[in-house]
Each structure stands twice: as structure tokens, then as C-alpha cells.
Amino acid sequence: MQYLARILTYFILLPLLAVSACTLKSAQVEKNPSITIASDFLHSEDSVLFENFAKRHDLKIIIRHLSLNEIISEVETKGYNSGIDMVFSENTRTPIELNKKAILQNLMEPENKLTSQNRYISYRHNFVGVGLDPFVVIFKNDSLKTRVTYDDFTTKPHYHTLSKADVISFLSPMRRKQDRIETYNWASQWDSKSIKRPEKGPWKDSVDFIVCKYSQLNSFEDSLWQHAALDPYFPNQNKSGVYFDLTTVAIIRQAEHYSDAQKLIDYFQNPGFNAVLNRKIDRFPVYDYLEVRKEGPKFYPSNIDEQLKYYDVIDRMLDKINE
């Protein structure tokens, strides 16, 4: 009888123990959550950028280095089980393309737009701009340094380090000032004078300057250009303002840790953290208070959705030029 009682007790307690174990496991997950960020320019070790936020909210930041296509494949293959909560990208192209595939969480536009100091939030493409990455010019040496306008890009041979996505961001404000034919002609002339800079050379002696993004300056490791990279020239900053690309952050649709991801979005926009973060990743903050102290260049003023409404047109335009 005692043996039978022990067996019955075992079968009664077994489900209870299983439920208890599941409860403890769930509690453990909730106690130490993690936010997984897919990034096309940060790597796992860069999670230290957010260590103060992680400590404050008792969670872990995980960064996965993934390209745009890898993010799309991951989400489309695994769906909600991809584990990705956010995307932190070096450009505007990544969130735009992800949003086209309905991968991003919709941003709710506030009734009062004055509630946010950040004018680089795209409610159309569902991303938040958190860093300004201007297009700059660097010269081979100081003796060659002179005033350069955007029109010089179409007449003087030069190198560039820009991807197609970069060029689209560069041409977007120009398209706002010109009609489609004028923009196409300008882009065609630029294409004829601009040479994609080879990473390891050789470099032509006849080329005196390079067009690149500010964040790329530290990538010039050759002796010919390295000393000049520390002193970039900002075209157009004394007129309507230098053109730029945006470093962006977005939340994946049905993100597992949505509320924590939203807190991190807000943290990205904290003026103090935003300034520190952009200094570490070689970009400029999105807030005007630094301009008041005359730090950094003057940027082209724009509602970002107004500027990016030409994105697809310019994309097709560049395909035609490069046929």
C-alpha cells in the first residue's frame, strides 16, 4: 500500500512540478530581458554604447551585424521567431526597404508635432533619425584645399566612396530644388566625373579630392589621404546647408520586447545621450542646441518625409544612368 501511495503521489506532483518549472523559467526571462538589435554597421562588441541604458533597465543589449538582405531573409524566414526587436542602420535605405515589406512597426504620429524636438522622424517610412552623416570633401593635401560647390562635382574629376543608397540620400534635397530632368542631367554629369575610389589603390595623381560621408573619414588608411581626412570641407554650409544621410533606428513589427525597444528609442533621442552616441560613431547629433554653440556645420533644413518622397524616382533614375 505504501508503495502504491508513493506512485500516486509521484503522478500527482509531477504536473505541479512541471508547471512550477515553467513558471520559474518565465519569471527568469521577464527578470532579465534582452533587446536584440540588427545593425548594418555595428558589431556585437558595440553593445557597450548602450551599457548605461542596459544597467538602468536591468536588461541586456545584443547586437547582430546583418546586412539589409540578411535582415529581410531572417524575418521572412523565421517570422516572429527571428528574435530581432530593432534595426539600427547607417542610412535611410535600410528602414525604407524594410518598411516596404511591412517589416517595421508603425510609428504613431503625435497630434501635436511640437511634442518632439526631433525633426528627423519619418512617419511615412517608420524610422527615427538619430544621427546626421553629412557628405563632405577631403583634399589630397592642404595646398589643394579650396572652396568646392556641388556644381564642382559635375565638372572636376574626383573619387567618391558612396553607395547607391548614399547617392539617393544626396540627390533627394537637390531634387526638391530642381525638376526631374534637371536632376537627371546633374546626376549624369556627376557620374561622368566621379570615380569609385579603389580601396587599395592605385590612385590617380590627377584626382585632387574625394567625396565621402563624414563617418567614412577614418577609413582612409593609405598614406596619400590619411593626413587630410582630419580636416573635411562641408560644401554648401554657408548657403542652404550641407546635404546629409541619416543614421536611423526602427522597431520590428510584433517585436518581442516592444516596450523596452520603445524606451531605447526614447533614449536614443535624449539630447545628452544623442550627443555622446554620435561623437562615438563619428556623426552629428540631431538637435539644434549644438548649432547655437556653433559646433558643427549648418545642415540642409528639411522635413525628412518631404525630402525622401523622391527616393524611388531617384533610385530608378540611377539605374537608368548606369545601364
C-alpha positions as CSV (number, residue, x, y, z in Angstrom):
1,M,0.0,0.0,0.0
2,Q,2.8,2.4,0.8
3,Y,4.5,1.7,-2.5
4,L,1.2,2.4,-4.3
5,A,0.7,5.6,-2.4
6,R,4.2,6.8,-3.4
7,I,3.4,6.1,-7.0
8,L,0.1,8.0,-6.9
9,T,1.9,10.9,-5.1
10,Y,4.5,11.0,-7.8
11,F,2.0,11.2,-10.6
12,I,0.1,13.9,-8.8
13,L,3.1,16.0,-8.1
14,L,4.8,15.6,-11.5
15,P,2.4,18.0,-13.3
16,L,2.7,20.5,-10.5
17,L,6.5,20.4,-10.7
18,A,6.3,20.9,-14.4
19,V,4.1,23.9,-14.0
20,S,6.3,25.3,-11.3
21,A,9.4,24.9,-13.5
22,C,7.7,26.7,-16.4
23,T,6.6,29.5,-14.1
24,L,10.2,29.9,-12.7
25,K,11.6,29.9,-16.3
26,S,9.1,32.6,-17.4
27,A,9.9,34.6,-14.4
28,Q,13.5,34.4,-15.1
29,V,13.0,35.5,-18.7
30,E,11.0,38.5,-17.6
31,K,13.5,39.4,-14.9
32,N,16.5,39.5,-17.4
33,P,15.1,40.5,-20.8
34,S,17.3,41.3,-23.7
35,I,16.8,43.7,-26.7
36,T,18.3,42.3,-30.0
37,I,19.3,45.0,-32.4
38,A,20.2,44.2,-36.1
39,S,22.7,46.6,-37.4
40,D,24.5,47.0,-40.7
41,F,27.4,48.9,-39.2
42,L,27.7,47.9,-35.5
43,H,29.0,44.6,-34.2
44,S,28.4,42.6,-31.1
45,E,31.2,44.4,-29.1
46,D,29.5,47.7,-29.8
47,S,26.8,46.9,-27.2
48,V,28.9,48.9,-24.8
49,L,27.4,52.0,-26.4
50,F,24.2,51.3,-24.5
51,E,25.6,49.9,-21.3
52,N,24.1,52.7,-19.2
53,F,20.7,52.1,-20.6
54,A,21.0,48.4,-20.0
55,K,22.1,48.9,-16.4
56,R,19.3,51.3,-15.7
57,H,16.6,49.0,-17.1
58,D,18.3,45.7,-15.9
59,L,18.4,44.2,-19.4
60,K,20.9,43.0,-22.0
61,I,21.6,44.6,-25.4
62,I,22.5,42.1,-28.1
63,I,23.8,43.4,-31.5
64,R,23.7,41.2,-34.6
65,H,25.7,42.5,-37.5
66,L,23.3,41.9,-40.5
67,S,23.0,43.5,-43.9
68,L,19.7,44.7,-45.3
69,N,19.1,41.5,-47.3
70,E,20.1,39.3,-44.3
71,I,17.6,41.1,-42.1
72,I,14.8,40.7,-44.7
73,S,15.7,37.0,-45.1
74,E,15.8,36.4,-41.3
75,V,12.4,38.0,-40.7
76,E,10.7,36.5,-43.7
77,T,12.0,33.0,-42.9
78,K,11.5,32.9,-39.1
79,G,8.7,35.5,-38.8
80,Y,8.1,36.5,-35.2
81,N,10.7,33.9,-34.1
82,S,13.6,35.9,-35.6
83,G,14.4,37.4,-32.2
84,I,15.1,40.8,-33.7
85,D,13.5,43.7,-31.9
86,M,15.1,46.7,-33.6
87,V,17.2,47.8,-36.6
88,F,19.9,50.4,-36.2
89,S,21.2,51.4,-39.6
90,E,23.9,53.7,-41.1
91,N,21.5,55.0,-43.7
92,T,17.9,55.7,-44.7
93,R,17.7,53.0,-47.3
94,T,17.5,50.1,-44.9
95,P,14.4,51.2,-43.0
96,I,12.7,52.3,-46.2
97,E,13.2,48.9,-47.8
98,L,12.2,47.1,-44.7
99,N,9.1,49.2,-44.4
100,K,8.1,48.4,-48.0
101,K,8.0,44.8,-46.9
102,A,5.8,45.6,-43.9
103,I,8.6,44.5,-41.5
104,L,8.6,47.7,-39.4
105,Q,6.3,48.7,-36.6
106,N,4.1,51.7,-37.5
107,L,5.1,54.9,-35.8
108,M,2.1,56.8,-34.4
109,E,2.4,60.5,-35.4
110,P,1.6,62.7,-32.4
111,E,-1.4,65.1,-32.7
112,N,0.9,67.9,-31.6
113,K,4.0,67.7,-33.7
114,L,5.7,70.1,-31.4
115,T,5.9,67.4,-28.7
116,S,9.1,66.1,-30.3
117,Q,12.3,68.1,-30.8
118,N,13.4,65.6,-33.4
119,R,12.6,66.7,-36.9
120,Y,14.1,63.7,-38.5
121,I,11.3,61.2,-37.6
122,S,9.8,59.6,-40.7
123,Y,6.2,58.6,-40.0
124,R,5.9,57.6,-43.7
125,H,8.8,55.1,-43.5
126,N,8.5,54.3,-39.8
127,F,12.0,55.2,-38.6
128,V,13.6,57.7,-36.2
129,G,16.7,59.6,-37.4
130,V,19.3,59.7,-34.6
131,G,22.4,60.9,-36.3
132,L,23.4,63.3,-39.2
133,D,26.1,62.0,-41.5
134,P,27.0,64.9,-43.9
135,F,28.5,64.5,-47.3
136,V,32.0,66.1,-47.2
137,V,35.0,66.7,-49.4
138,I,38.6,65.9,-48.4
139,F,41.6,67.1,-50.4
140,K,44.8,65.3,-51.2
141,N,46.8,68.0,-49.3
142,D,46.3,71.4,-47.8
143,S,47.8,73.3,-50.7
144,L,44.9,72.0,-52.9
145,K,42.2,72.9,-50.5
146,T,39.8,75.4,-51.9
147,R,36.1,76.3,-52.0
148,V,34.1,73.5,-53.6
149,T,30.4,73.7,-54.6
150,Y,28.1,70.9,-55.5
151,D,28.3,72.1,-59.1
152,D,32.1,71.3,-59.0
153,F,31.1,67.6,-58.6
154,T,29.9,67.7,-62.2
155,T,32.9,69.4,-63.7
156,K,36.0,68.3,-61.8
157,P,37.3,64.7,-61.8
158,H,37.2,63.2,-58.3
159,Y,36.9,60.0,-56.3
160,H,33.9,59.0,-54.2
161,T,33.2,56.3,-51.7
162,L,29.4,56.4,-51.9
163,S,27.0,53.5,-52.3
164,K,23.9,53.8,-54.4
165,A,21.9,54.3,-51.2
166,D,24.2,57.2,-50.2
167,V,23.8,58.8,-53.6
168,I,20.0,58.7,-53.3
169,S,20.2,60.5,-50.0
170,F,22.5,63.1,-51.5
171,L,20.2,63.7,-54.5
172,S,17.0,63.9,-52.5
173,P,17.3,67.6,-51.4
174,M,18.6,68.5,-54.9
175,R,15.5,67.0,-56.4
176,R,13.4,69.3,-54.2
177,K,15.1,72.3,-55.9
178,Q,15.1,71.0,-59.4
179,D,12.7,69.3,-61.7
180,R,13.2,65.7,-62.8
181,I,15.1,66.4,-66.0
182,E,17.5,68.9,-64.3
183,T,18.2,66.3,-61.5
184,Y,18.8,63.6,-64.1
185,N,21.2,65.7,-66.1
186,W,23.1,66.8,-62.9
187,A,23.4,63.1,-61.8
188,S,24.5,62.1,-65.3
189,Q,27.3,64.7,-65.3
190,W,28.3,63.8,-61.8
191,D,28.5,60.1,-62.8
192,S,30.8,61.0,-65.7
193,K,33.3,62.9,-63.4
194,S,33.1,60.7,-60.3
195,I,35.2,57.6,-59.9
196,K,34.6,54.9,-57.3
197,R,37.7,55.0,-55.1
198,P,39.5,51.7,-55.1
199,E,40.1,50.5,-51.6
200,K,43.7,49.5,-52.1
201,G,44.7,51.8,-55.0
202,P,46.4,52.6,-57.2
203,W,45.1,56.2,-57.1
204,K,45.3,58.7,-60.0
205,D,47.6,61.7,-59.4
206,S,45.2,63.9,-61.4
207,V,42.4,63.4,-58.7
208,D,42.6,66.1,-56.0
209,F,39.6,65.4,-53.8
210,I,37.2,62.7,-52.6
211,V,33.5,63.0,-51.9
212,C,32.5,60.8,-49.0
213,K,30.3,60.6,-45.9
214,Y,31.7,62.1,-42.7
215,S,31.5,58.8,-40.9
216,Q,33.9,57.3,-43.6
217,L,36.8,59.7,-42.8
218,N,38.6,57.3,-40.5
219,S,38.6,54.6,-43.1
220,F,41.3,56.3,-45.2
221,E,44.3,54.2,-44.2
222,D,46.7,55.0,-47.1
223,S,49.5,57.5,-46.7
224,L,48.3,59.6,-49.6
225,W,45.0,60.7,-48.0
226,Q,45.1,59.9,-44.3
227,H,46.5,63.2,-43.1
228,A,43.9,65.2,-45.0
229,A,40.9,63.2,-43.6
230,L,41.0,65.0,-40.3
231,D,40.0,68.3,-41.9
232,P,36.9,67.8,-44.1
233,Y,35.3,70.5,-46.2
234,F,31.5,70.9,-45.9
235,P,30.1,72.1,-49.2
236,N,27.1,74.5,-49.2
237,Q,27.1,75.0,-45.4
238,N,27.3,78.8,-45.9
239,K,24.3,78.8,-48.2
240,S,21.3,76.5,-47.8
241,G,23.2,73.9,-45.8
242,V,25.2,70.7,-46.3
243,Y,23.4,67.6,-47.5
244,F,23.4,64.5,-45.3
245,D,22.3,61.0,-44.8
246,L,20.6,59.8,-41.6
247,T,21.6,57.1,-39.1
248,T,18.3,55.5,-38.2
249,V,16.6,53.3,-35.7
250,A,13.3,51.4,-36.1
251,I,11.3,48.7,-34.3
252,I,10.4,45.4,-35.9
253,R,6.7,44.6,-36.2
254,Q,5.5,42.4,-33.4
255,A,8.8,42.8,-31.6
256,E,9.0,40.5,-28.6
257,H,10.4,43.3,-26.3
258,Y,8.4,46.2,-27.8
259,S,8.0,48.2,-24.6
260,D,11.7,48.0,-23.9
261,A,12.6,48.8,-27.5
262,Q,10.4,51.9,-27.3
263,K,12.2,53.0,-24.2
264,L,15.5,52.6,-26.1
265,I,14.1,54.7,-29.0
266,D,13.4,57.5,-26.5
267,Y,16.9,57.1,-25.0
268,F,18.4,57.5,-28.5
269,Q,16.6,60.9,-28.6
270,N,17.8,62.1,-25.3
271,P,19.9,65.2,-26.2
272,G,22.7,64.3,-23.8
273,F,23.0,60.6,-24.9
274,N,22.4,61.6,-28.6
275,A,25.4,63.9,-28.5
276,V,27.6,61.3,-26.8
277,L,26.5,58.5,-29.1
278,N,27.1,60.4,-32.3
279,R,30.5,61.5,-31.2
280,K,31.4,57.9,-30.7
281,I,30.1,56.8,-34.1
282,D,31.5,59.8,-36.0
283,R,28.3,61.6,-36.7
284,F,26.5,64.7,-35.6
285,P,23.5,65.0,-33.1
286,V,20.0,65.6,-34.4
287,Y,19.4,68.5,-32.1
288,D,19.9,72.2,-32.8
289,Y,21.3,73.1,-29.4
290,L,24.8,72.3,-30.6
291,E,24.4,74.7,-33.6
292,V,23.6,77.5,-31.1
293,R,27.1,76.9,-29.7
294,K,28.4,77.0,-33.3
295,E,29.6,73.4,-33.2
296,G,29.5,71.5,-36.5
297,P,28.3,72.6,-39.9
298,K,25.0,74.1,-41.0
299,F,22.7,71.3,-42.3
300,Y,20.1,71.5,-45.0
301,P,16.8,72.2,-43.4
302,S,14.1,69.7,-44.3
303,N,11.1,67.7,-43.3
304,I,12.6,64.3,-43.8
305,D,9.5,62.8,-45.3
306,E,9.3,65.7,-47.8
307,Q,12.9,65.0,-48.8
308,L,12.5,61.3,-49.1
309,K,9.4,61.3,-51.2
310,Y,11.7,61.3,-54.3
311,Y,13.5,58.2,-53.1
312,D,12.0,55.8,-55.6
313,V,12.2,58.2,-58.5
314,I,15.9,58.8,-57.9
315,D,16.5,55.0,-57.5
316,R,15.1,54.4,-61.0
317,M,17.0,57.4,-62.3
318,L,20.3,56.0,-61.1
319,D,19.5,52.6,-62.6
320,K,18.9,54.2,-66.0
321,I,22.2,56.2,-65.8
322,N,24.1,53.1,-65.0
323,E,22.6,50.9,-67.7
